[in-house]
Amino acid sequence: MLEIREVLYENPLIMAIKDGKDLRECLKDEYEDNKIVFVLFGTIETIPTIVAKLKKKNKIVFVHENLIEGLSSSRFSPSFIKKYTEADGIITLRAQNVYEAKKLGLCTVFRFFLLDSLSYENVKDSIKNTSSDFLEVLPGIMPKMVTEIGKRTAIPLVAGGLIRDKSDVIDALNAGAIAVSSSNYEVWKM
């Protein structure tokens, strides 16, 4: 986990990939300095291969278990990811899976969406009870909310979703995020 934080301090841009086209793009040499990848697609059959390709390029890989077809609702997702892939960690919407993944030695990102005041209240309760290594706040273009959540926890924050340009990145980092995740290739090049 400490190594991942150090990598993020050097380059706080996380490549989020949502399909095969994104995978091919992030494997290009021009993204050599971008070390962390969030995998947001795949199936139980393809995820081991996707992760292996990324690891071959020396990437730190997090698999979003909720978006992998065949794993999305399983409490066994962390175990599958640990046993059948070389992933460094998981991204999850399930607090219970944070606990399971940490028992297995996987790094964890607990992802949540801020849609309204009710979801914000739920987030405040959830972060009190999680031992996740990172929290990902979506959408990441709400710096005021990133700051608010940052005041409530010591867990490092990642801002994700709708990050489209340099000002979005700067605003999120200035609000207290340790990094931003984006599927936008132009953001990857910053």
Secondary structure, 3 states (H helix, E strand, C coil): CHHHHHHHHHCCEEEEECCHHHHHHHCCHHHCCCCEEEECCCECCCHHHHHHHHHHCCCEEEEEHHHCECCCCCCCHHHHHHHHCCCCEEEECCHHHHHHHHHCCCEEEEEEECCCHHHHHHHHHHHHCCCCCEEEEECCCCHHHHHHHHHHCCCCEEEECCCCCHHHHHHHHHCCCCEEEECCHHHHCC
